[in-house]
Amino acid sequence: IYKVQSTITSRLANTMIQAKMVNNAKRPQHIVFDVQVPKGAFIDNFTMDVNGITFTSSIREKSEARRMYSQAKAKGKAAGIVRSNALDMENFKTEVNVPPGTRIQFELHYQEMIRRKLSSYEHVISLKPGRLAKHMEVDVRIIEPQGIRYVHVPNSLGDHFNGITTISKGEKKAHISFKPTMAQQRKCPTCSSTAVDGNFVVQYDVNRESTGGELEIFNGYFIHFFAPENLDPLPKNILFVIDVSGSMWGLKMKQTIEAMKAILSELRAADQFSLIDFNHNVRCWRDNLVSATPAQVEDAKKYIQTIHPNGGTNINEALLRATFILNEAQNLGMLDPNSVSMIVLVSDGDPTVGELKLTTIQKNVKQSIKDEFSLFCLGIGFDVDYDFLQRIATDNRGMAQRIFGNQETSAQMKRFYNQVSTPLLKKIQFNYPQESVSDVTQSSFHNYFGGSEIVVAGKVDTANLQHLESVVTATAANAELVMETLRDVEELDGFMKKDKYADPEFTRKLWAYLTVNQMLAERNTAPTAALKRNITKSILQMSLDHHIVTPFTSMLIENSEKDEIMLADQPKDPRRGCCSGQCLRVCPLLSYSLLLTPASFLYFSVDNDPHFIIYLPKSQRNICFNINSDPGHILNLVSDPSTGVVVNGQLIGAKKEENKKLNTYFGKFGFYFKNKGLKVEIDTETITLKDGSYSIMLSWLLISVKKESNVTIRVGEEMSFMVLLHRVWKNHPVNVDFLGIYIPPENQFSPEAQGLIGQFTSEPEVYIYNQRPGQTPKKPQATMEVKGNKLTVTRGLQKDYRTNRVFGTDVQCWFVHNSGKGFIDGHYKDYLVSHLYSFLKEP
């Protein structure tokens, strides 16, 4: 069973995701509950039931929760950890190793405020059950006292599910239902895999009668929704600052150029603009703002078309140059007093040239902007420091958005630009009777953009109050506006109390949601340590009072006997991996991971001489083998014609033999992404990228972010590959520089994938038994049954060099002798290929 229930009450969405599963196998199995939670949502409850044993959650101050967790672990109680990172969609992932016949139920609750963008509210529910469900249901109810203008459910899950969603809309309520049968869930009539893999999206808007906005007063709180329409846009002065460093090469740059050409076409005649592109140097298309005439726009498009990415990333100088141009234009009286000035930064990486300290960059930009204009940031890709972009944008009255470097980059960029490209009002001030309201979240705003919404909340004394009045003042295109709204305090009571689905606490929860988010933003920009401490205390108290996980609280998850305990936590550095020995997942895309069973290294890897480590997730085992071949031979690691992906490695030899044996290593890797027409060649000196007839060569010194240690190749959200560089003393009598490769098993290869590593995408059944003493005391032997073969295997250690490039980290594994014979399909010589980009030939 996989069920999602979401109720939206005046833009507050309470969502519950429930999954019920049973292990019908004869062996213990890993059961996974993997949910994507929208960024900005607050998780407020999680429960788990395992064969009638219920685990419930509570919110604690972080240090107290960690103390309780550590005490439980020290006493030998079962302990696991949940970690949270700040990405666009945060993964709450639970993995439990359960015995045969076990029934298990997971239930996660979170709340969020639905934001208005491009004139509609959009509620996004991630649907990735990972398997067919006998009963699948998504149930969304909308209750809007203002009245619902329209409801739309786009076909975001694909044509496969056309006609399955039902929509029932009334004047102030709507009901959306999605219930695909098991047959409808299948990718094909005979497939055992599910086609449900994406986002279920609900879009709607409400009626608006007053330009002053809508006041909703209920249970001692008020919410003011402000979204005026039919206003002329204000002129804008906009500087586009585009990262053209080497890491933007390829599809990301192509998509950025395509998006920028479309964005430039949308500039209005009254707008002024210019372009800055930067790598280790900063270039200006024009040294000052120019009017958006057709000729200037066309010239800017031609300029963008000539960009070729290379070099490092000097974010600090680029932003300071942009602020200088805007400040100079203002000082010279070149800007319309009613215009809105802004900078749009597009970047995919951390600074690598010039000022590298992020706090210093943030301070420099803040001092240069002086609250005169806004900064908007677009972070492209998985490795960008999105937290930094958020801080620097929020600090300067803007916003940030993360987009991923794939085929949708251009559309995502244009969508983001459309959100901020139509300023309608500036210098907006909300005024309420001081004797009646308190704890107002925010009362002044710099700009209002068309299609969006400003939301203000506060407490209201309704004991002696019959009406609440708001007065909003703002600067419009041609005049100063004064907008008034008067609302009866009792107006909502009857409507809300009659509806059984409406959340009676929606005003309190919305106020808390806005208040916590505002305090988090204020904390980022607090000028003194004392003020930051005071804000932190307030956030903590709000988190405890309203039972939500924030960066300063943790969620404890315990069974009724309190002999098993888990911890939901949020690390300070969201890009850093999990703590040693604690975290099942080391992939940086994961935001939450809940562990009940320990595991070590979840990567397929090849390193050193060359040692293969194959991690088998179902049985939680590492199986190792070596390949003894000759220098110059090219071994196929992954060959997947269905996805068009090839990974090959060429061997090099040591300088001379040791103990009558010449050690071999991988000295070169070739990656071929056929469907994208892209080739990547990595050796110990350079990284070469080939896109058709265009190629670029980068040295390890330029491309590596990790101090000349590794480079990661990401293909959309589906695949990633890490190549690790090992440097040795150049005068060493024997050893040579060499490479290692690490491939996460989550890579979405097809079932037809082959190769020394690719074949293990479909995990074989492995049974290891009859453990006995080996020839060496610390290396016991055992019998392993796999693929119809009985093998004698030896317990030992191999090295994982990802976290310690010099000494490596020991990995326990069962070693298969004779170049993996019996564990790999066929003989290792079957995996020799003629070229660095060759697919493996069909047997």
N, C-alpha and C positions, 0 to 999 in steps of 0.2 A: 504494500500500500504506500502510495506517495501522495500526500495531500498538502495543499497550500490554501490557507484562508487569510484574506486581507480585507480589513475594513477601514475605509477612509472617511473620517468625520472632520469636515471643514479643513481639508488638506493634511490632517494628521493621519498617517497610515500605521495601523497596528497589523503586523504580519506574523503568521504562525506557519512554520514548515514542519511537517511530521512525516516520518518514514518508519514503516514497520517491516521487519525482515525476519526470516528464519533460516538457520543453517540446516539444509536437508541433506548435506553430504555426510559421508561416513568418517570424515577427518575434520579436525579443527580448521576454521577458515577465517580469513581477514574480512570483516564486514566494515564498510566505509560509509560514513555520512558526510558528504561534502557539499556545503552550501555557500553560495556567493551572496554576501550581504552588501547592499549599496553603501558606497563611501558616504560617511556622514550620519549613517543610521546608528542608533544606540541599541546594542543587545541588552535586553533587560531580563531574560530568563532562558534557562536551558535545563531540560530534564532528560533522563535516560532510564529506561526500564529493561533489565536483563533477567528474563525468567522470573519476573515478579519482584526482583530487587530493584528498588527505585533510587536513582541518584538525583538530588535536587541542588539548586544553586543558591548562593547568597553573595552579596556584594560587600567587600571589605576594603579598608584602606590598604594600599599596596604592601607596605612593610609588614603589617599584621598578617595579611594573607600569605606572604612569603614565609613568615615565621611559622605559621601553622603548617604550611606545606613541607617545610624543612623538617619540622618535628615529626610529622607523619612519616616522611621518608627515612629519617634516622631510626625510627622505631620498627622499620621493616614493613610498614603498611604499603599497600599498592598505591603508587603515586604517579600522576601524569601531569602534563603541562599544556596549556593553550597559549599560543602567542599571537599577538595582533600587530600587523604592520599597516601603514597608511598608504594604500593603493586605491584605485578607483572602485574596484570591487574587492572586498575583503573576504578571503576564504575562511569559513569556520569548518574545520575538518576534524572529524572524529574517526579513529581507527580502533577497532576492538577485535581481538583474537578470541573467537567464541567456539566452544565445543559443539559436537554434533547435536542436533535437535534443539538448540538454543533459540529462543525467540527474543528479539530485541526491538525496542522502540526508541527513537530519538525525536525530540521536539524542541525546536528553537523559536524564540520570540524576539522580535526587534521592532523598533518604532522609528519613524522618520517623518519629516515634514516634506510634502510634495512641493517642489519648486516649479514656478511658472517660467517657461522658456519658449520663445517664439510663439507667444499667444496661446499656449496650451499647457496644462499640467500633464506630466508624464510619470506614470507609476511603472517601474521596471522590476519584474520578478525573475530572478535567474532560475531556469528550469534545466537542471542537469542531473537527472536521477541516476544515470550511469547504467541502468538496466531496465528491462521491461517490468512493468508493474501491473498486477492483476487488477488493481483499482487505482486510477490516477485522476486527480481532481484539482482544478484551480478555481477558487471561488472568491470573487472580488465584489464587495458592496461599497457603494459610494453614497454618502449622506451629506448634502450640501444645502444648508438653510437658504443661501442666496438663490438657489435654483440652478439647474444644470442646463447649459446651453446645448451641448452635444457630448456624445461618447463615441470614441473610435478605437478599435483594436486592430492595429496594422498587422500584416501577415509576417511578423518578425521570425516565426519559427519555420517558415518556408511553405511552399505550395502543397506539401504533403498533408497539411492540416487545414486546407480550405474547407469552409463550411461547418467546422466542428464547434467553433466558439458561438455562444448565444449571448445576445445583449437585450436586456429589458430595461427601458428607461421611462421614469416618471418625471414629474415636475421637479422634485427635489431629491429623488433617489434613483439609483441605477444598480442593476445586478448583472455581472458578467460571469459566465460559466464556461469552463473548458474541461471536457471529460472524454478524452480519447480512449477507445477500447484498446485491448492488448493488440488486436489485429491492426488497428490504426496506428499504434505506436511503432510497429515494426518498420525497419528501413525498406524491406521488401517482403513479399508474402512468405518466403522461406527463411528470412533472416531471423537470427536470435538476438540481434542488437537493436537498440531503440533509436528512433529518429528524433526523439525529444531531446534536444541539445541546443539550448540558446536562451533567449530572453522572451518572456511573455510581457507584452507592453500594453498598457491601457492609457489612452490619451483622452482628456476632457477639458472643458472650460465651463465657467459659471456665468450667470447673468450679471450684468453690471448696470445699475441705474444712476449711481452718483459718481461724479468725477472726484469727489473727496474720499472715495473708498467706502468699504463696508466695515462697520463695527459689529462685533459679536461679543456679547456679554453673558457670562454664565458661570455660576458657582464661584463668584468672587474674583474672576479674572476677565480681562477683555483682550480681544485680538482685533487688530486693525489691518485689513487687507487693502492695499493701495495700488491700483493699476489703472490709471486714467488712460483714455483712448482719444482718438481724433485730435491729436495735437501735431503741429508742424515740427519736424525734426530740427534740432539745433545744429549749426555748422560744427564740424569737427576738424581738429588739427591732429593728424595721426602720423606716427613714425613707426615703420615696420623694421624690426631689428632681427636679422635672419642669421642663424648659425650655419656657416658653410665649411666647418672643419671636416677632417677626413672621415670621421664617423658618420657623417650625413650622406656619404657616397651611396649611389645606387638608387633603390626604389624610394627611400625616404626623400632624397633630393628631388627626384622626378615628381613625386606626389606634391611636395612643397611648392615647386615651380608651377605645377598645374593649378594648385589652389590659389597661389598668389596672383596669377593672371586673372582668375575669375574674381577674386576679391577686389583687385584694382579696377575691374570693369564696373563694380558697384559703387565706386566713389561718386559723390554728388558734386555738381558744379561749384557749390559753396564751400566744399571741403578743401583743406590744404594737406599736403602729404610729402613724405620723402622716404627713402630706403637706406638702410645701413646693412651691409653684410660683413661678417667677421669670422676669422679663424684666429691665428696668432696675431694677425694684423686687423685693423678696422678700416673699411672703405665706405665712403658715402657716394651714393648715386648723385645727390645734390647736397651742397653744404648748407642749404637752408630749405625751408618749406616752400613748395610751389603749389599753385592752384591746380585743381584736378581737371584741367582741360583735356579734351580728347587727345591732343598732341602729346602732352606730358605723360598721360597714362600709357599711351602707346610706346613712348620712349622707355618708360619704366619697365614695361613688359619685355622689350628687347634686351634691356640690361639684365634682367633676371635670367633670361634664356642663356646668357653667356657664362653663368656661374659654374665653376668646376670645384667641388669640395676637396680640400686638402688641409693639412696642418693641424695645429692645436686649437684651443678654445679660450679666448680672452673675453669672458663675459663682463668683467668689471669695466674695462675700457669702452666696450661697445655701448653699455647702458649709460655711462657717463657722457659719451659723445652725443647720444640721443637726447639726454636731459639738457645738455649745453645748447643744442639747436633750438629746443622748445623755449628754454629760458631766454635765450638771446632774442628770439622772435617776439616774446612777450615784452621784454625790456625795450625793444625798438618800436613797440606799438603796432606790430604787424598782425595781431590777433584780434578778431571780433570779440568784444567784451562778453557777448552772449554765447560764444563758442565753447566747446569742450575739448580739452587737449588730452592725448593719451599716447602711450607707447605699447606696442604689441611685440613681445619677445618670443621667438620660435627657436628652441634649442633642444638637443638630445643628449647633452652631456654635462659633466661637471667641469669647472674651470681647470685648465691644464697649463695655461700661460698667464703671465702677469700676476695680479692679486689672486691668491688661491684660497685664502681664508674666507669662508662663507659669511661669517658674522661681520667681517670688515666690508665685504662687498655690500651686504645689506645696509650697513651704516652709511657707506659712501653714497649709495643711491638715495636713501632716505634724506640725507642732508642736501643732495643736489635737487631733488624734486620739490622739497619744501611744501608739501601738501598742495601744490599748485595744479597737478594733473595726476592721471591714473596710469598704473602699469598693469598690463594683462600678460600672462605667461602661458605659453603652450609648451608642454614637455612631451617630447616625442620619444617613444621606445620604453624599454623595460629598465634600463640602467640609469636613466636620468634621476637626479635627486629631486623628486617631486615635492618633498617636504620643504626644501629650500625655496623652490619656485612659489609654493603656496605662501610661505612667510613673507617673501619679498613683495609679492603681489598684494596680499592683505595689508601689509605695512604701508602700501602706497595706493590705497582705495581702489584696488582692482581685484581680480580673481584669477585663478589658475585652473588649467584643465590638462589632464594627461591623455594623450592619444598614442596609439600603438603604431609602430612603423610597418604597416601592411598595405594591402590594396585599398583600404578604406581611409587612409591618412588624409587624402585630399578632401573627401566629404566631411570628415570630422573637423578639419581645420575651417572649412567654410561655415559649418554649423556653429562653431565657436565664435567666429567673427560676426556672424549674423546676430548673435546674442548681445554684442557690445557695440554694434555699428550704428545704432539709431538712438542717440541721446535725445530725449524729449524735454527733460527738466533738469535743472541744477540748483544747488543751494536749497535743498528741501528741508523744511522744519515742521515737525509735528508738535502741536500744542494741545494739552489736556488740562482740565481744571485741577490745580495742584492740591486742593483740599479733598479731592475725591479719588485720585489715583496715586499709586506708589510703585516702586521697583520696576519702572519702565525700562525695557531692554535697550532701546536706542531711539533717540528722538530727532537726530539730524542725519542727513545723507547727502553725499556730494552730487550724485547723478542718479537719474532714473532713465532706463533704457526701454524703448518700446518692446512690447511683448513679454516683459518680465513682471515682477511684482515686488513691492516693498511690504514687509510684514513687521508690525510693531506689537508688542504685548506688554501687559502689566497687570498689577493687582488693582482692584477697584472696591471701594467701600459702598456696597449696595444697600446697607441698612437704612440710610437716610437719603437715598438717591433714586429718583424716578427716571431720569434721562442722563445720558452721557453724551457730551458734545466734543468733537474734535475740530481743530482748525489747522489746515495745512497751508503753508506759504511756500512758494517756489518761483524760480525764474524760468519762464518759457521763452519761445523763440522771439516774441515781439512784445512781451509784457510781463509784469509781476502778477502772479495768480494767487488768489486766496480761495481755498476750497473748504467748505464746511459740511460736517455730517452730524446728525442728531439721531440717537438711537434709544428706544425704550428699553430699560433694564430687564423687564419681564418678558420681552418679546420671544426669546428663544425657549423659555422654560417648558411651555406646553409641547412644542414640537419635539424637543430632545427627549423628554420623558416618555413620549408615546412610542418612540422607535426602539425596538429591542436590540437592534444592531448598533445603534449610535453609542459612542464612547462617552459616558457622562463626565469623564475626566479630561476631555480633549483640550479645554482651555488651559488647565493646569499643566498638562504635558507639553503643549505647544510653548507655553511661557518658559518652562524648564529647558526645553530643547533650545530655544533661541538664546536664553540666558547663558547656558553652558557654552554654546558655540561662540557667543560674544566674548565671554571671559577667556576662552582659549585663545581667541585672536588678540585680545588685550594683553594677555600674558606674553605672547610672542614679541610684542612691541614695547613692553614695560621698560622705562629708562633706568630704573634702579632695581637692585637685588631685593630690597625691602618690599617694594611694590609687587614684584614678581612673587615673593613668598606669600603676601597677603591674598593675591589673586588665586594662587594655588590652593590656599586654605578654603577659599570660597567655593572653588570648583569641587574640591573634595567633599565638602559638606553637601553641596547640591547633588553630587553623584550618589552619596549615601542616602540622602533623603528621598531621592527619586528612583533608586535602585537601577542604576545604569552603569555600564562599564565605560570608563574614560581613561586617559593616560595616567591618572593618579589613583585609580581603584583597580582591583582585581576581582574576578569571580571565582569563588570556591565552589566546587562541585563534589558532594559527598553522598555516600549511601546512608541509610538510616542508622546503621551501627557505627558510622563514622570511622570504619577501619579501612576504607578506600577513599582517597581524596585526590582531586585534580585542581589545577590552578589555571585560570584565564588571566594572562598577563600581557603587557604591551612594552616591548623593549624601547630604549631611548633612541637607538639607531635603527629605523625600520628596514634598512637595507642589509643589516648585519644578520648573519645566520643565527641559528638557535644555539643555546648553550650546550657545551660538550656533554654528551651522555644523556641529555634530556630530550632533544628534539628528534623526532622521527624524520621530519622533512627538513632538508637543508636548502631546498629550492627557494630562491628569493621571491618567487611569485606568490608563495603561500602567506596568508595573513594570520589565520588561526589554525592550529593543529592540536588536537586533543589526543593524548596518548594514554593507553592502558597497558601497552607492552613495549619493552625497549627494543631498539634496533640500532644498527650502526650506520653503514654507508649505503645510500640508496642510489648508486650510480653503476652503470656498466663502465668499466675503465680499462685502458691499456696503458701501461707505463713501464719504464725501466727496460728490461732485457728480453723481449717485451712480455710483461706479465699481464694476463687478462684476469680481471675480477668481474664475475657475472653475479649480480644480485638478483635473487629470486623472491619477489615480494610475497607470494602466497605462502611459501614455506619459510620465509624469513631467513634464508641461508645465502652465504657467499660461496660460490664455487670458482676455483682458480685453475688456470693452466698456463703453460708457457708455449710459445711457438718457436721452434729452433729451425730457422731458415737462413738463407744466404744474403749478404749485402747486395742491394740492387733489386731484390725481389719486391714486388708490390702485392700486398695482401688486401683482399676486400673485407671491409668491416661491416658495411651496410650496403645492400643492394635492394632497392625497393622500386621496381618499375611502376607500380600503381601510383605512388606519390611523386615519382621522378627524382628520387634522392639517391645519391651514391656517395659513400665515404670510403676512400682507399688510403692506405699508408705504405710508404716506401721505406725499406730497411737500409740502415747504414751500419758499418762495422766499427769496432773499436780500433785503436791505432795498431794494436798487436795482440796476439793470443796471450791468455793467462791460463796456466794449468792445461795446456794443449787444447784450449777452447777459445774461439773468437766470439766474444759477446756481440750481439746485434741489438740495435735500437731503431725506433722510428725517427727518421730524420726529415720526413716530409709527409704532409697530409694533403689530399685533394678532396674537395667538396664540390659536387655537381648537383645543382638544383635545376633539373631539366625543364620543368614547367615554368620556371622564372627566367630561363636562359642565363643563369648566373653560375660562375665558377669561382672558387676560392682556393688558392694554393698557399700553404703555410709551411715554411721551413724554419731553420734556426736563425736565419738572418732577416727574412722579409715576409710580409703578408701581401699577396697579390690578388686583386679582385678583378674579374673579367666579366663584362656585361656586353655580349656581342663583340663588336669591334673596339669597344672602349675598355681600357684597362687602367688600373692605378696600382702603384707599388708603394707600400708603406713599410718603414722599418719598425722593429719591435719597440724601439725607443719612442716612436711617435704614437703608435696605436695602443700600447698597453697602458691601461689605467692602473694596474696592480704592480707598479714598479718593475716593469719588464718581466712579468711572471706568467700571465695568462691572457688569452683573448677568448671572448665568447661570441659565437655566431648564433643569432636567433632568426628563425624563419617564422614570421607572424607570431601567433600564440601557440603554434602546434609543436615546434621543435626547437631545441637548443643544443649546442655542442661547445664544450670548453676544451681548448688546447693549452697545455701547460708547457712552458719552456724551462728546460734545465740547462743552466750554464755551468761549465766546469773551468778550472784553471787551464788557460790556453796552452800552457807548457806541460800539462800532465802527460806522463809517458804512455798512458793507456787510454784513458777515458776521453770521450768527445761530447760536445753539446748534443742534446737530443730532445724529443718531444713526447708528451703523454696526451691522451685524449680521454675525456669523461663525458658520457652520454646518459642523461637521466632516462629511466625506464618509462616515464610519462610521455616521452616523445610519441607522437601519433603516427607511427608507421602503420602500413597496412598489414593484414594477416599474411600477405605473400612475401613480406620482407625476408631476405636471406643475408648471408654474410656471417663472418665469425661472431659478430655481435647481433646483427639484425635478426638472426634466426630465433633469438631468445625473447623477441617481442611477444611471441606466443610461448608462455612459460611451460616447460615440460614438467611432468610429474617426476619428482625425485624422492626416493626413499633411502635413508641412510640408517644402517643398523649394524649390530655385531661389532660395536666399538671395542678395540683391543690394543694392547701395548704395541708400539711400533719399534723399528730398529733404533730410534732415538727416543729417550725417555719422555721428552716434552713434545713428541710428535706421534700421537696415537694414530692407529689405522682403523678403517671401518670398511664396510661393504656398501656400495652405492648402486642402486638399481635406477636406470634412466634409459629411456628409448629402447627398452628390450635388452639392455646390456647390464651385466654385473661387473662392476669395476672395484678395484682396491684403491681407496683414496686415503690421503694422509692429512691429518690436521696440522695446520701451520699458520704462519703469519705472512701477509704481503703488506706492501706499503701504499697508502693513499697520500698523495703529495699536495692535495688542494689547499690544506690549511697550514702545512709546514713543508715548504718547498725543499728545504735542506735535508732534514732528517726523516720527513714523512710521518704518518700516523699508522700504527699497526692495525691491520684488519684481520680478524680471525676468519679463516676459510678452509674448506676442504679442497685439497689439491689433487687434480686429475693428471696422471702421468702420461708420457708418450704424446706430447703436443695435443692434449685434449681428446685423444682417441676414445671413442665411445660416448663422449659427452657432446662433442660437436657432430654435426651431420657429415658423414664421409671422412675423408682425410684432409689434413690442413692444406695439402698441395692442390686440392680442388678449389681453393680460394685464391690462388694466384691469378692475377689479371695482368694484361699487357700494358695498360696505360693508367695514368693517375686518375682519369675520369671514366674508366670503363665500368659498365654494368657487369655483374656476374653472369656468365653464360648459363642458360637453362641446362640441367643435367640430362 
